[in-house]
Amino acid sequence: MTIPEAAEVLAITGRASLNGIHARFHELVKEWHPDVSQHDPDQSHVTFIRIKEVYDILVEFMTFSWNMV
């Protein structure tokens, strides 16, 4: 998965800060967590896992990028 694809999953812009990514992640987790979601339970679980994976990719990229400066 590329960084632009990951950003698309979280519906953030390419200029999002680490705080912006974190805030968007928490919004989506609240919506898609399988224990509280109003969506289909199976779909909620799959979407929740994807959101977490994408978040991890973006945070790792952002952290690595800042350490290179």
N, C-alpha and C positions, 0 to 999 in steps of 0.2 A: 504494500500500500504506500502510495506517495504522500507527501505532506499535504499537497492540495486536496487529495481525496480524503484524508483524515480531517482536514479543516471543514470540508463539505459535510461530513457526517455530523459534526458538532454545530454546523451552520454558523461558522465564524469567518471573519475576513482574514486575509493573509497578513494583516497588520495587527492582529489581536495580541495583546500582552499576555504574559503568563497569568496575571490576575484575571484577565478577561476569559481565558481558556478555563481556568479553575471555576469561575462563576458560572459559565455556561455548562460545564460538566455537572455541577451541583443542581442546576435547574433540570437538566435531562435525567439525572439520577432520581430526583424526586418524582418525576413524571413516569419513568419506566421501571422503577424498582418492582420486582415481581410481587413483593408483599403488599404493595399499596396501589399498584397500577390498575386503572379501569379498563385497560386493554386486555386482549386475549393473553392468558397466562403463559402459554408457550412462546408467543411472539414477544411478550415482555421480557422473558428470560433471555432470548436470543439478542434482542435489541440492547438490553442492559449490559450483556457481556461485550457486545461490539462497542458500545459507548466507552466502557472501561478500557478496552484494548486501544482504542483511538486516543483516548486521553493519555494513556501511558506513552504512546508513540510521540505525541505532540510535546508533552512535558520533557521527555528525554531529549528530543530535538532542540527545544528551546534552551534547556540547561546546557547541553553540549555546545550550542551556538554561542551562548554567553561566556562560556569558559574559554572559547577560542579567541575572544577579543582581547 
